[in-house]
Amino acid sequence: MSDFPTSARVVIIGGGVVGVSTLYHLAKKGWTDCVLLEKNELTAGSTWHAAGNCPSFSTSWAVMNMQRYSLGLYKGLAEEVDYPMSYHVTGSIRLAHSKERMQEFARAMGMGNYQGLNLRLLNPEEAQELHPFLETHDIKGALYDPDDGDIDPAQLTQALAKGARQMGAKVERFCAATGVTQHPNGTWTVHTEKGDIDCEIVVNSAGYYAQRVGEWFKPYGGRTVPMVTMSHQFFLTEEIPELKAWTEEHGHKVPLLRDVDVSYYLRQDKHGLNLGPYEPNCKAHWVTPDDPMPEDFSFQLYPDDLERLEAIIEDAMARVPILGTSGVGRVINGPIPYAPDGLPLLGPMPGVKNAFEACVFTFGITQGGGAGKVAAEWIVDGKTEWDMWSCDPRRYTDYTDQDYCHQKAVETYGHEYGMHFPHHAWPAGRDKKLSPVHDRIIAQGGQMGAYNGWERANWFAKDGDDTSEEATQTWDRNGPWQPRIKEECEAVRDAAGLLDLPGFSRFRLQGPGAAEFLRGLCTGGIPKVGRIGLLYFADDRGRIVTEMSAMRLDEDFFFLITAAVAQWHDMEWLQKHLPEGAEFTLTDVTKEFSCQILSGPKSREILASLTDADLSQPWLTHQPAELDGTWVQLVRVSFAGELGWEIHSKVEDTPAVYDALMRAGTPLGMKPFGMFALNALRMEKGYRAWKGDLSTDYSMLEGGLDRFVKFDKPQDFPGKAALLAEKQAGVKKRFVTLTLDEAGPSDAPYMSTLWVGDQVVGETTSGAWGYRVNKSIALGMLRADLAVPGGKVEVDIYGERYPATIAEDAPLWDPENARIKA
C-alpha cells in the first residue's frame, strides 16, 4: 500500500485497450503523472475475448483516421517497448454482391487513398487469386486492403501498458474504483478499494461498465451514458488440413474475408478458421430486471447460442467450402458495448467539467491506438488533430433513453455492415421528440428523419409514391423523392414554401457584459439591436468550432440559435468561456420555442394577410408581432435564398401558427417542404452546413469566412494570432463551389476526392442537386493555388470521375442576393 498513488493529474477508470492506450498517449505527450485503475487484470472486459481484427476500412473520415493511425502504431510498437506481439498483416477482402456495395467500396477507397492507404477494387477472379478457397460465382467484385490483419488483443494491451510504465505512468490492477467526488474548484477525488486518489481529470474508459461508472458523475452534471451491451459470438474451427497445407506451401495466411452483404467475417486462425457473424436476430444483455448486470464479469462469457447463427454459418460454408470440413473447436460469446450508432464515445463528458469519455468501443482493438491519441489530445490540448464529431459524446442529448439505446443497438448490430444511403432513414428508435404539428406533417405526406431526436420532414410524398425503405437503398439522386423535392424547391422559387422546423438549439444570453463577452469570443462583429447576424467561433488554431445566429434584442440581451444536433456541444463551448463572476446569465431555452420557415416571393403577401407587422423591414432584422392573434418573433432571414422569414413562437403556439400560415399560403401556391429541399436550396447559395463544410478540419480562412474575421477589433479572440499568421503565410486550401459539367446519377458525398490529372488536390464537404440552377453542385476544399474561378477539377463520385468547374466566389443562385433582399 505504500506505493499506492494518492494523487495524479489524470485517473483513467478501465484497463482495456482504449484505457491503456489513453494512458500511453498521455505519457507520450509528457503527462506521466497519470494513473489507470483496473478492478481485475488488464483486458478483463471486452478486450480479452475480442477477435483482434484490424481493418482500416470505414466510411467515416474520423474513424478511418483513427484506424489508420492505430495500424501504423502497432507495426512498430513491439520493438519500441520491447514486448512480443502476435500481429499478422494478412490483407483483407470485402465481397460485394451488388452495384451499390461496389459504389460504397469505391467511395471508401477514395477516402483511404487520400489518407495514404492502399485500398483497391478487385474483380471476382482477382479476389479468388488472393483467396484460393473462395467461391466467387455470384459476386460483383471486392475491395482489397493490404494492411488489414489481426493482432493479439492481450499482447497489444500489455505492450501499451509497458510503454506507459516505461515513461512513468502507473497502472493499478485489482483496484476497483468505487465512486468519484468533485470539489468546488473542479478537481476530483476518485475512491477505490485501496484508498482515494486526488486528481485534476477523470476518464471513463470502463467499456461495457461505462454506463454504471457514468452514474457517479450525475450529481456533477452528467447523464446516463447512451449504450447497450450486445452479445457477440464467433467460433474457431479445429485444424483444417487443406488450409494447413496451403499455408505451409505459401508461407503466409489467406487474407481475412468479409462477406458484408451476408454480415460476417472469416479469418484464418492458426490452421483453422474464425467465423464472426453480425446476425439480425441478435441479443442484448443486461437490459431487463431478470438479466441484471453482474458486479464483476471479468474474463467471463455468455452461454453458447449458435442456433441464431445457423443461416449465416450455412452461407459462409457455401462461400468457403473448407469451413464445413472441420468441427467447431471453441465458441466465444462475449459482451461488446454499443452506442446507438455503433461509434464510440470519445471526448468531453457532456455536462461535467474536467471529465472525459473514452468508452463504448465496438471495435476497440483496431481503433484503440487512434482513440488513445485522440483522448490524450482532448485532455492535454483541449482539441484534436482531426475533427472527431462523429465520435463526440455530445452528439447525443436528452432523447437517448434506454428504450432508444436498446432499439438502435440491436438495429446497428444487425446491420453492422449496412450501407448509409443519402435518402435512407433507419427506422428503429424513432419519434422521441415530436413537433406539436407532427400529425399534420404526417397527414401531408411527410417522410420523416430524426435530427437530434426531433422528427422533421425530409420530403413530402403523394399518393402512389413508393415510400418503402427498400426504395431508399440507393446512392442515386433519382427515386420517388426526386420529383417531390423538385416541386418543393420550385414552390419556394415561384411562390412559397413552409417548413416546420422543431428543435433549433436556443440559448438566452442576458445581463451586463453579455455583448462584450460575445465580442471577445467570436471572430467577427456582433449585430446591432434589432438585427440578427452570424457569429463564428474558432479554437486557438483558428479552426472552425461552430456557427451561431445571434438575435440581439437589447444592448446586453441575445438569443443564440444553432443547429439542433449542436445543442450540448455549443452550450458547453459558451459555458467553458464564461468569465468568473459574470453578471450575465446563459440559459438553454431550446424546449420553449419552435420555428416555421416561410420562404419564397409570396411570403410577404402571406404574412400581410395575418399580421400588422412592418414587413418592409430589411434583411437581417427581427421584430415581435401578432400573427393571427398569436405572439411570434419574425426574423428576416432565409437559408433557402429567397425572400423569407423564420417565424419563432412558443412551442404550445405552434399549431395555431402553422395552421394560419397553411390557410393563408395554400391559395397562393405555397407548399410544405422538407429538409432535402432545404439542403438543395442552401447549396445553390453556398451556405455552409455545420460539421460538413464547417468543421475543425478547416480554419476560418480556409473555409472562406474571411468577412467574419475582424483582425482590427481590440478583443483578442481565440484563434486571432493563428489566423493572422495564416493570413500572412497564405492559406493552403480554399473553400470552393463546384458545378459538375455533366452530372452522373449521383451527387458527391462527403469527402469525395478532387483530382487534377493524377494528383489528389482536395475533397468535397457536401453535394446535392440544385433544382433552381439545374446542376449537380459540390462544396469543398481545394488546394489554394488551383482555386481559380473557371478552373477545372475532377470529382470522384463512387469511383467515377466527373469533370467540374470552379464557380465564382458568389452564390450560384441570385448572386446579387436581390431576391433575398426584395
C-alpha positions in Angstrom: 0.0 0.0 0.0 3.0 2.3 0.5 3.3 2.6 -3.3 -0.3 3.4 -3.9 -0.7 6.8 -5.5 -2.8 9.3 -3.6 -2.6 12.0 -6.2 -2.3 12.2 -10.0 -3.0 14.6 -12.8 -5.4 12.1 -14.6 -7.1 9.0 -13.4 -8.4 6.6 -16.1 -11.0 4.1 -15.0 -10.8 0.9 -17.0 -7.9 -1.3 -18.2 -9.0 -2.4 -21.6 -7.1 -1.5 -24.8 -8.6 2.0 -25.0 -7.9 3.0 -21.4 -4.4 1.7 -21.6 -3.8 3.4 -24.9 -5.0 6.7 -23.4 -2.5 6.3 -20.6 0.3 5.6 -23.1 -0.5 8.6 -25.2 -0.8 10.9 -22.2 2.6 9.8 -21.2 3.8 10.4 -24.8 2.6 14.0 -24.5 4.6 14.4 -21.3 1.7 13.8 -18.8 3.4 11.0 -16.9 1.7 11.7 -13.6 -1.3 9.6 -14.6 -2.9 6.5 -13.1 -5.0 3.8 -14.7 -7.3 1.7 -12.4 -8.5 -1.8 -13.3 -10.6 -3.8 -11.0 -9.2 -7.1 -12.3 -6.4 -7.8 -14.6 -5.8 -5.7 -17.7 -8.0 -6.8 -20.6 -10.6 -8.4 -18.3 -13.6 -6.8 -20.1 -14.3 -7.0 -23.8 -10.6 -6.8 -24.8 -9.6 -10.3 -23.7 -12.2 -12.1 -25.9 -12.0 -9.7 -28.9 -11.2 -11.3 -32.2 -8.5 -8.7 -32.7 -9.2 -7.8 -36.4 -7.5 -4.7 -37.6 -9.3 -3.1 -40.6 -8.6 0.4 -41.7 -11.9 0.5 -43.8 -14.6 3.0 -42.8 -16.9 5.4 -44.5 -16.4 7.8 -41.6 -13.5 10.1 -42.2 -12.7 10.4 -38.4 -12.9 6.7 -37.8 -10.7 5.9 -40.8 -8.1 8.4 -39.4 -8.2 6.6 -36.0 -7.8 3.2 -37.5 -5.1 4.2 -40.0 -3.1 5.7 -37.1 -3.7 2.5 -35.0 -2.3 0.2 -37.7 0.8 2.4 -38.1 1.4 2.4 -34.4 1.0 -1.3 -34.0 3.6 -2.1 -36.6 6.4 -0.6 -34.6 5.1 -1.0 -31.0 6.6 -4.3 -30.2 10.1 -3.0 -31.0 9.5 0.3 -29.3 8.6 -1.1 -25.9 10.4 -4.5 -26.3 7.3 -6.6 -25.8 6.5 -9.5 -28.2 3.2 -9.2 -30.1 1.5 -11.6 -32.4 0.5 -9.2 -35.2 -0.4 -10.7 -38.7 -0.8 -8.4 -41.6 -2.7 -10.7 -44.0 -4.7 -8.2 -46.0 -8.4 -8.4 -46.3 -11.1 -8.9 -49.0 -14.6 -7.4 -48.7 -17.1 -9.0 -51.0 -19.8 -7.1 -52.9 -23.0 -8.7 -54.1 -24.4 -5.6 -55.7 -23.6 -2.5 -57.7 -24.4 -0.3 -54.6 -21.9 -2.2 -52.5 -19.2 -1.7 -55.1 -20.1 2.0 -55.1 -19.6 2.1 -51.4 -16.3 0.4 -51.7 -15.2 2.9 -54.4 -16.1 5.8 -52.1 -14.1 4.2 -49.2 -11.2 3.5 -51.5 -11.1 7.2 -52.5 -11.1 8.3 -48.9 -8.5 5.7 -47.9 -6.1 6.5 -50.7 -6.4 10.2 -49.8 -5.2 9.2 -46.3 -2.3 7.2 -47.7 -3.9 3.8 -47.6 -3.5 1.4 -50.5 -7.1 0.1 -51.0 -8.0 -1.2 -54.4 -11.0 -2.8 -56.1 -10.9 -6.3 -57.4 -12.9 -8.3 -59.9 -14.1 -11.8 -58.8 -11.2 -13.5 -60.4 -8.6 -11.3 -58.7 -10.3 -12.0 -55.4 -10.1 -15.7 -55.9 -6.4 -15.5 -56.8 -5.7 -13.9 -53.4 -8.0 -16.3 -51.5 -8.0 -19.7 -53.3 -10.7 -21.3 -51.2 -13.2 -18.6 -52.1 -16.3 -19.2 -54.2 -16.9 -16.1 -56.4 -19.5 -17.1 -59.0 -22.2 -14.8 -57.6 -20.3 -11.7 -56.5 -19.8 -8.4 -58.3 -16.4 -7.7 -57.0 -14.4 -6.9 -53.9 -12.3 -4.4 -52.0 -8.8 -5.3 -51.0 -6.9 -3.8 -48.1 -3.3 -5.0 -47.9 -2.8 -3.5 -44.4 -5.6 -5.4 -42.7 -5.0 -8.3 -40.4 -5.2 -9.4 -36.8 -3.4 -8.8 -33.5 -3.4 -10.5 -30.2 -5.5 -8.1 -28.0 -3.9 -9.1 -24.7 -0.4 -8.6 -26.0 -1.3 -5.3 -27.6 -2.7 -4.0 -24.3 0.2 -5.2 -22.3 2.6 -3.6 -24.7 0.9 -0.3 -24.4 0.9 -0.7 -20.6 4.6 -1.4 -20.6 5.3 1.6 -22.8 3.2 3.8 -20.4 5.0 2.5 -17.4 8.4 3.0 -19.0 7.5 6.7 -19.4 6.5 7.0 -15.7 2.7 6.4 -15.7 1.2 4.0 -13.2 -1.2 1.0 -13.7 -3.1 -0.2 -10.6 -4.5 -3.7 -11.2 -7.0 -5.4 -8.9 -8.0 -1.9 -7.7 -11.7 -1.3 -8.3 -12.9 2.3 -8.5 -16.0 2.7 -6.3 -17.1 6.4 -6.9 -16.0 9.9 -7.5 -16.4 13.3 -5.7 -15.9 16.6 -7.4 -14.7 19.6 -5.4 -15.8 23.2 -5.8 -12.6 24.1 -7.8 -13.4 21.3 -10.3 -10.8 18.8 -9.2 -11.7 15.2 -8.3 -11.2 12.5 -5.7 -11.6 9.0 -7.1 -12.5 6.5 -4.5 -11.1 3.0 -4.8 -10.9 -0.2 -2.7 -7.3 0.7 -1.8 -7.8 4.3 -1.0 -8.6 7.7 -2.5 -6.7 9.4 -5.4 -7.0 13.2 -5.8 -6.7 14.3 -9.5 -7.5 17.1 -11.9 -9.2 15.0 -14.6 -11.1 11.7 -14.7 -11.6 9.5 -17.8 -14.4 6.9 -18.0 -12.9 4.1 -20.1 -14.9 1.4 -18.4 -16.0 -0.5 -21.6 -19.3 -2.3 -21.0 -19.4 -0.9 -17.4 -19.2 2.7 -18.7 -22.9 3.3 -18.0 -22.5 2.2 -14.4 -19.4 4.3 -13.9 -21.2 7.2 -15.7 -23.9 7.3 -12.9 -21.2 8.5 -10.5 -21.0 11.7 -12.5 -24.7 12.6 -12.5 -24.5 14.7 -9.3 -22.0 16.9 -11.1 -24.0 17.5 -14.3 -23.7 14.1 -16.0 -26.3 11.9 -17.8 -26.9 8.2 -18.3 -24.3 7.0 -20.8 -26.1 6.0 -24.0 -25.2 2.4 -24.6 -26.3 -1.2 -24.5 -24.2 -4.4 -24.2 -24.6 -6.8 -27.1 -23.8 -10.5 -27.2 -21.3 -11.1 -30.0 -20.4 -14.7 -30.9 -17.7 -16.1 -33.0 -16.3 -19.6 -33.3 -12.9 -21.2 -34.1 -12.8 -24.4 -36.1 -10.5 -27.3 -35.5 -7.4 -27.6 -37.8 -8.3 -27.8 -41.5 -5.6 -30.0 -43.2 -6.2 -28.3 -46.6 -5.7 -24.9 -45.2 -2.6 -26.0 -43.2 -1.0 -27.4 -46.4 -1.7 -24.2 -48.4 -0.2 -22.1 -45.6 2.9 -24.1 -45.3 3.4 -24.1 -49.0 3.0 -20.3 -49.4 4.4 -19.1 -46.1 1.5 -16.9 -45.1 -2.1 -16.9 -44.2 -5.0 -16.4 -46.5 -6.5 -12.9 -46.4 -9.2 -12.1 -43.9 -12.6 -12.3 -45.7 -15.7 -10.2 -45.0 -19.0 -11.0 -46.7 -20.6 -7.7 -45.7 -23.9 -8.3 -47.6 -24.4 -11.5 -45.6 -22.8 -10.0 -42.5 -19.8 -11.9 -41.2 -16.0 -12.0 -41.2 -14.0 -15.2 -41.8 -10.4 -15.2 -40.8 -7.6 -17.8 -40.7 -6.6 -18.6 -37.1 -3.5 -20.8 -37.0 -4.6 -23.6 -39.3 -8.3 -23.2 -38.7 -10.9 -20.6 -39.4 -12.6 -18.0 -37.2 -16.2 -17.1 -38.2 -17.7 -14.0 -36.7 -21.3 -13.1 -37.7 -23.3 -10.0 -37.0 -26.7 -11.6 -37.1 -30.0 -9.7 -37.5 -31.7 -11.8 -34.7 -29.1 -10.6 -32.3 -29.4 -10.2 -28.5 -28.7 -7.5 -25.9 -27.8 -8.5 -22.4 -28.3 -6.8 -19.0 -31.3 -4.7 -20.2 -34.1 -6.4 -18.2 -34.7 -6.9 -14.5 -34.4 -10.7 -14.9 -31.0 -10.3 -16.5 -29.1 -7.9 -14.2 -25.6 -6.8 -14.9 -23.2 -8.6 -12.6 -20.9 -6.8 -10.3 -17.9 -8.4 -12.0 -17.9 -10.2 -15.3 -14.1 -10.3 -15.7 -12.9 -13.0 -18.1 -16.4 -14.5 -18.4 -18.6 -15.4 -21.4 -22.2 -15.9 -22.1 -23.5 -19.5 -22.8 -23.1 -20.6 -26.5 -26.1 -19.8 -28.7 -25.1 -21.0 -32.2 -28.6 -21.7 -33.3 -29.2 -18.0 -34.1 -26.2 -18.1 -36.4 -27.3 -21.0 -38.5 -28.3 -19.2 -41.6 -25.0 -17.2 -41.7 -22.9 -20.3 -41.0 -24.6 -22.1 -43.9 -23.9 -19.2 -46.2 -20.3 -19.0 -45.1 -19.8 -22.7 -45.7 -21.0 -22.3 -49.3 -18.7 -19.3 -49.7 -15.6 -21.0 -48.4 -16.4 -24.8 -48.5 -13.4 -25.9 -46.4 -15.2 -24.2 -43.4 -17.6 -27.2 -43.4 -14.8 -29.8 -43.4 -13.8 -29.4 -39.8 -15.6 -29.3 -36.5 -16.1 -26.4 -34.1 -13.1 -26.1 -31.7 -14.2 -23.3 -29.5 -17.1 -20.8 -29.2 -16.7 -17.3 -27.9 -19.9 -15.4 -26.8 -18.9 -12.3 -25.0 -20.2 -8.8 -24.2 -19.5 -5.9 -26.6 -20.7 -2.3 -25.8 -22.7 -0.5 -28.4 -23.6 3.2 -28.6 -26.8 3.7 -30.6 -25.0 4.4 -33.9 -22.2 1.9 -33.2 -19.5 4.5 -32.9 -17.6 5.1 -29.7 -18.0 7.9 -27.1 -14.7 9.8 -27.3 -14.3 13.3 -26.0 -15.5 15.6 -23.2 -18.1 14.1 -20.9 -21.3 16.1 -21.5 -22.2 18.4 -18.7 -19.3 17.6 -16.5 -16.1 19.7 -16.1 -12.7 18.0 -16.2 -14.2 14.7 -17.2 -13.8 12.7 -20.4 -15.1 9.6 -22.0 -13.2 7.0 -24.0 -15.6 4.1 -23.9 -18.3 2.1 -25.7 -15.9 0.9 -28.4 -17.4 -1.7 -30.6 -14.2 -2.2 -32.5 -11.7 -1.2 -29.7 -8.8 -3.2 -31.0 -8.4 -1.5 -34.4 -9.5 1.9 -33.0 -7.6 1.7 -29.7 -4.4 3.3 -30.9 -6.0 6.2 -32.5 -8.5 6.5 -29.7 -5.7 6.9 -27.1 -4.2 9.6 -29.3 -7.4 11.5 -29.6 -8.3 11.2 -25.9 -4.8 12.5 -24.9 -5.2 15.4 -27.3 -8.6 16.3 -25.8 -7.2 16.1 -22.3 -3.9 17.9 -22.8 -4.6 20.3 -25.6 -8.4 20.8 -25.4 -8.7 20.0 -29.1 -7.9 17.2 -31.5 -5.9 17.0 -34.8 -8.9 15.6 -36.7 -12.4 16.7 -36.4 -14.0 13.9 -34.2 -17.6 14.9 -34.2 -18.8 11.5 -35.3 -17.5 10.0 -32.1 -18.1 13.0 -29.8 -20.3 12.1 -26.7 -22.1 15.4 -27.1 -23.6 14.2 -30.4 -26.4 12.6 -28.2 -28.6 14.7 -26.0 -31.6 14.1 -23.8 -33.6 11.7 -26.1 -31.3 8.7 -25.6 -33.3 6.8 -23.0 -32.7 3.1 -22.6 -35.5 2.1 -25.0 -33.9 4.2 -27.7 -30.4 2.8 -26.9 -31.7 -0.8 -27.0 -33.6 -0.4 -30.2 -30.7 1.3 -32.0 -28.0 -1.0 -30.7 -30.0 -4.1 -31.9 -30.5 -2.4 -35.3 -26.9 -1.3 -35.6 -25.5 -4.6 -34.6 -27.8 -6.5 -37.1 -26.7 -4.0 -39.8 -23.1 -3.8 -38.8 -22.0 -3.7 -42.4 -25.1 -1.7 -43.6 -24.7 1.0 -46.2 -25.7 4.5 -45.2 -27.5 5.8 -48.2 -28.2 9.5 -48.5 -32.0 9.2 -48.7 -32.4 6.3 -46.2 -33.6 6.7 -42.6 -33.0 3.9 -40.2 -36.4 3.0 -38.6 -35.6 2.0 -35.1 -35.7 4.4 -32.1 -37.9 7.0 -33.7 -40.5 9.5 -32.6 -38.5 10.5 -29.5 -39.2 14.3 -30.0 -42.3 15.4 -31.9 -43.3 18.8 -33.2 -46.8 19.9 -31.9 -47.9 19.6 -35.6 -46.3 16.2 -36.2 -49.6 14.6 -37.1 -50.4 17.4 -39.6 -47.0 16.8 -41.3 -47.6 13.1 -41.5 -51.1 13.7 -42.9 -49.5 15.9 -45.6 -47.2 13.0 -46.7 -44.2 13.9 -44.6 -41.4 11.3 -44.9 -39.5 11.8 -41.7 -35.9 12.0 -40.5 -34.5 12.3 -37.0 -32.4 15.4 -36.1 -31.1 15.3 -32.5 -34.1 13.2 -31.8 -36.5 15.7 -33.4 -38.7 14.3 -36.2 -38.7 16.6 -39.3 -40.0 16.0 -42.7 -37.3 15.1 -45.3 -39.7 15.3 -48.2 -43.5 15.1 -48.8 -44.8 12.1 -50.7 -48.0 12.0 -52.8 -50.4 9.1 -53.2 -48.8 6.3 -55.2 -45.2 7.3 -54.3 -43.1 4.4 -53.2 -42.2 5.2 -49.6 -40.8 1.8 -48.7 -37.4 1.5 -47.0 -36.2 -0.6 -50.0 -36.7 2.3 -52.4 -34.2 4.4 -50.5 -31.4 1.9 -50.7 -29.5 3.6 -53.5 -26.7 6.1 -53.9 -28.6 7.6 -56.9 -30.2 11.0 -56.7 -33.3 9.8 -58.5 -36.0 8.0 -56.6 -39.6 8.6 -55.5 -38.4 11.7 -53.6 -36.7 13.4 -56.6 -39.8 14.8 -58.3 -41.2 15.8 -55.0 -38.0 17.7 -53.9 -38.1 19.4 -57.3 -41.7 20.5 -56.8 -40.9 21.8 -53.3 -37.9 23.8 -54.5 -39.9 25.2 -57.4 -42.7 26.3 -54.9 -40.1 28.1 -52.8 -38.7 29.7 -56.0 -42.0 30.7 -57.6 -44.5 31.1 -54.7 -43.6 30.0 -51.2 -42.7 27.0 -49.1 -43.4 26.3 -45.4 -41.0 24.1 -43.3 -41.9 23.1 -39.8 -38.5 23.1 -38.0 -38.7 22.0 -34.4 -35.5 21.6 -32.3 -33.3 24.6 -33.2 -30.9 24.9 -30.2 -31.5 28.2 -28.5 -29.6 29.9 -25.7 -30.7 33.1 -23.9 -27.7 35.3 -23.1 -28.7 38.3 -20.9 -27.3 40.7 -18.5 -24.5 43.3 -18.1 -21.4 42.3 -20.0 -23.1 39.9 -22.4 -22.3 41.9 -25.5 -18.6 42.3 -24.5 -18.4 38.6 -23.8 -19.6 37.7 -27.4 -17.2 40.3 -28.9 -14.3 38.7 -27.2 -15.2 35.1 -28.1 -16.4 35.3 -31.7 -14.1 36.0 -34.6 -16.1 38.9 -36.0 -18.5 41.6 -35.0 -21.9 41.3 -33.3 -25.2 42.6 -34.7 -26.8 45.8 -33.6 -30.0 45.9 -31.5 -32.9 44.7 -33.7 -30.6 42.8 -36.1 -29.5 39.2 -36.4 -26.2 38.0 -37.7 -23.9 35.0 -38.0 -21.2 34.6 -35.3 -18.3 32.2 -35.9 -16.1 30.8 -33.1 -12.6 29.4 -33.6 -10.2 27.4 -31.5 -6.7 28.7 -30.8 -5.5 27.3 -34.2 -8.1 29.4 -36.0 -10.1 26.3 -36.9 -13.9 26.5 -37.1 -15.6 25.3 -33.9 -19.1 26.4 -34.5 -21.5 28.9 -36.1 -24.4 30.6 -34.3 -27.1 33.1 -35.3 -27.2 35.9 -32.8 -30.5 37.7 -32.5 -30.0 40.9 -30.5 -33.0 42.2 -28.6 -31.3 44.8 -26.4 -27.8 46.1 -25.6 -27.0 43.0 -23.5 -29.8 40.6 -24.5 -29.2 38.0 -27.2 -30.8 34.8 -28.4 -28.2 32.5 -29.8 -29.6 30.0 -32.3 -27.7 27.0 -33.6 -28.2 23.6 -35.2 -30.3 21.0 -33.4 -27.5 18.5 -33.1 -25.1 21.2 -31.8 -27.2 21.7 -28.6 -24.8 20.3 -26.0 -21.7 21.0 -27.9 -22.4 24.7 -28.4 -23.7 25.2 -24.9 -20.6 23.7 -23.5 -18.4 25.9 -25.7 -20.1 29.0 -24.4 -20.1 27.8 -20.7 -16.4 27.0 -20.6 -15.6 30.5 -21.7 -17.8 32.3 -19.2 -15.7 34.7 -17.2 -15.5 34.4 -13.4 -18.2 36.4 -11.6 -20.1 37.2 -14.8 -23.2 39.3 -14.2 -25.0 38.0 -17.2 -26.7 34.6 -17.5 -26.7 31.9 -20.1 -29.8 29.6 -20.3 -30.7 26.8 -22.6 -34.3 27.5 -23.8 -34.4 25.0 -26.6 -37.5 23.3 -25.3 -39.5 26.6 -25.0 -39.6 27.7 -28.7 -40.3 26.3 -32.1 -40.0 27.7 -35.6 -41.6 27.8 -39.0 -39.5 28.6 -42.1 -41.6 30.6 -44.6 -39.6 31.3 -47.8 -40.5 32.4 -51.4 -41.5 35.5 -53.3 -45.1 35.4 -52.0 -44.1 35.1 -48.3 -44.6 38.8 -47.7 -48.1 38.6 -49.2 -48.9 35.6 -47.0 -47.7 37.3 -43.8 -49.5 40.5 -44.7 -52.8 38.7 -44.5 -52.1 37.6 -41.0 -50.2 40.4 -39.2 -49.9 44.2 -39.0 -46.1 43.9 -38.5 -43.8 46.1 -40.6 -42.9 43.7 -43.4 -40.8 46.3 -45.2 -38.1 45.9 -42.6 -34.9 44.8 -44.3 -33.0 41.6 -44.5 -31.3 40.5 -41.2 -33.8 42.3 -39.0 -36.3 40.9 -36.4 -39.4 42.1 -34.7 -42.1 40.9 -32.3 -45.5 40.6 -33.9 -49.0 39.2 -33.6 -49.7 36.5 -36.3 -53.4 35.8 -36.4 -53.6 36.7 -32.8 -50.5 34.7 -31.6 -47.2 36.2 -30.5 -44.3 35.4 -32.8 -40.8 36.8 -33.5 -40.5 37.5 -37.2 -36.9 37.1 -38.3 -36.0 38.3 -41.8 -33.5 35.6 -42.8 -33.7 32.7 -45.3 -31.4 29.6 -45.5 -33.3 28.9 -48.7 -32.0 32.0 -50.5 -35.4 33.6 -51.2 -37.4 36.4 -49.6 -38.4 34.8 -46.3 -38.8 34.8 -42.6 -38.1 32.5 -39.7 -41.2 32.6 -37.6 -40.3 31.8 -34.0 -43.1 31.0 -31.5 -43.7 29.4 -28.1 -43.9 25.6 -28.6 -47.5 25.5 -27.4 -48.5 28.1 -30.1 -47.0 26.0 -33.0 -50.4 24.5 -34.1 -52.1 28.0 -34.3 -49.2 29.5 -36.2 -48.8 26.6 -38.6 -52.5 26.3 -39.4 -52.8 30.1 -40.0 -49.8 30.0 -42.4 -51.2 27.0 -44.3 -54.6 28.6 -44.5 -53.2 31.9 -45.9 -50.5 30.3 -48.1 -52.1 27.4 -49.8 -54.4 29.5 -52.1 -51.2 31.4 -53.2 -49.3 28.2 -54.3 -47.4 27.6 -51.0 -46.4 24.0 -50.4 -44.9 22.4 -47.3 -41.2 21.5 -48.0 -38.7 19.3 -46.2 -35.0 19.1 -45.2 -33.9 17.5 -48.5 -35.2 20.5 -50.4 -33.7 22.9 -47.9 -30.3 21.3 -48.4 -30.6 21.7 -52.2 -31.6 25.3 -51.8 -28.8 26.2 -49.4 -26.2 24.5 -51.7 -27.2 26.9 -54.5 -26.4 29.8 -52.2 -23.1 28.3 -51.0 -24.3 28.3 -47.4 -22.2 26.1 -45.2 -23.5 23.2 -43.0 -22.1 22.5 -39.6 -19.8 19.5 -39.3 -19.8 19.1 -43.0 -18.5 22.3 -44.6 -17.8 23.8 -41.2 -15.5 21.7 -39.0 -12.3 21.8 -37.0 -10.5 20.2 -40.0 -10.5 23.7 -41.6 -9.5 27.2 -40.5 -11.8 30.2 -40.8 -9.8 31.5 -43.7 -9.7 28.1 -45.5 -13.5 28.0 -45.0 -13.9 31.2 -47.0 -15.2 33.1 -43.9 -12.7 35.9 -44.1 -15.5 38.5 -43.8 -16.4 37.1 -40.4 -12.9 37.7 -39.1 -12.2 41.2 -37.7 -8.5 41.4 -37.2 -8.8 45.1 -36.3 -11.1 44.7 -33.3 -9.3 45.1 -29.9 -10.5 41.9 -28.4 -8.0 39.0 -28.5 -10.5 36.4 -29.6 -9.5 32.7 -29.7 -7.5 31.9 -32.9 -6.7 35.5 -33.7 -2.9 35.1 -33.6 -3.1 31.8 -35.6 -5.3 33.4 -38.2 -3.1 36.5 -38.5 -0.1 34.1 -39.1 -2.1 32.1 -41.6 -3.2 35.2 -43.5 0.5 36.4 -43.8 1.7 32.9 -44.9 -1.2 32.2 -47.2 -3.8 29.5 -46.9 -3.1 26.0 -48.1 -6.7 25.2 -49.0 -9.7 27.3 -50.2 -13.4 26.7 -50.0 -14.9 26.4 -53.4 -18.3 25.8 -55.1 -18.1 23.3 -58.0 -20.7 22.6 -60.7 -20.4 19.3 -62.5 -20.1 19.8 -66.2 -22.1 16.6 -66.9 -23.9 15.2 -64.0 -23.9 11.4 -63.3 -26.6 9.5 -61.5 -25.3 10.5 -58.0 -24.2 13.7 -56.3 -20.9 14.0 -54.5 -20.9 12.6 -51.0 -18.9 14.0 -48.1 -15.2 13.5 -48.6 -15.2 12.7 -52.3 -11.7 13.2 -53.7 -10.9 16.0 -56.0 -8.3 15.4 -58.8 -6.3 17.3 -61.3 -4.6 14.8 -63.5 -3.1 12.1 -61.3 -2.9 14.3 -58.3 -5.3 14.5 -55.3 -5.9 18.2 -54.8 -8.8 18.4 -52.4 -12.1 17.0 -51.1 -15.8 17.7 -51.2 -17.6 18.6 -48.0 -21.2 18.3 -49.3 -23.0 17.7 -52.5 -26.6 17.9 -53.9 -28.6 18.7 -57.0 -29.6 22.4 -57.4 -33.1 22.5 -58.8 -33.1 26.2 -59.5 -29.8 26.1 -61.4 -30.4 22.6 -62.8 -26.9 21.4 -61.9 -25.2 19.0 -59.6 -23.3 21.1 -57.0 -20.4 20.2 -54.7 -18.9 22.4 -52.0 -15.4 21.5 -51.0 -11.8 22.4 -50.1 -9.3 22.7 -52.9 -5.6 23.4 -53.0 -5.3 27.2 -52.8 -3.2 27.7 -56.0 -5.9 25.8 -58.0 -8.9 27.7 -56.5 -9.4 29.9 -59.5 -12.9 30.6 -60.9 -13.4 28.8 -64.2 -10.7 26.3 -63.4 -11.3 22.6 -63.8 -11.1 19.6 -61.5 -12.5 16.1 -61.5 -14.7 14.8 -58.7 -14.6 11.2 -57.7 -18.2 10.1 -57.1 -18.4 6.4 -56.1 -15.4 5.5 -58.3 -16.3 7.5 -61.4 -14.5 10.8 -62.1 -16.7 13.7 -63.3 -15.3 17.0 -64.7 -16.4 20.0 -62.7 -15.9 23.8 -63.0 -14.9 26.1 -60.1 -17.6 28.7 -59.7 -17.2 32.4 -59.0 -16.9 33.3 -55.3 -20.6 34.2 -55.2 -23.9 32.2 -54.9 -24.9 30.2 -57.9 -28.5 31.3 -57.5 -29.2 35.0 -57.2 -25.5 36.1 -56.8 -26.5 39.7 -56.0 -28.9 38.5 -53.3 -31.6 40.6 -54.9 -34.4 38.1 -54.2 -33.5 37.5 -50.6 -33.4 41.3 -50.0 -36.6 42.0 -52.0 
